[in-house]
Amino acid sequence: MKEMGMTDSQFKAFVRFLIDALEDAREEKGENKDKKLDKILENLQSSLED
C-alpha cells in the first residue's frame, strides 16, 4: 500500500505548532528551558520515526 504524505495545509499546521513550541521554550529560563527544548526534540525525532 502506498503511503500518503502531508498536504500543504497539514505541513503548515505542523510548522505553526513547532514555531509556537519554540517561542514558548525561548521565554523560559534555566532548567525549564532545557526540558522544553528536549521535549520538542523528542517529538521531532518520533515524528521522523513514524
Beta strands, then each sheet from edge to edge (+ up, - down):
end
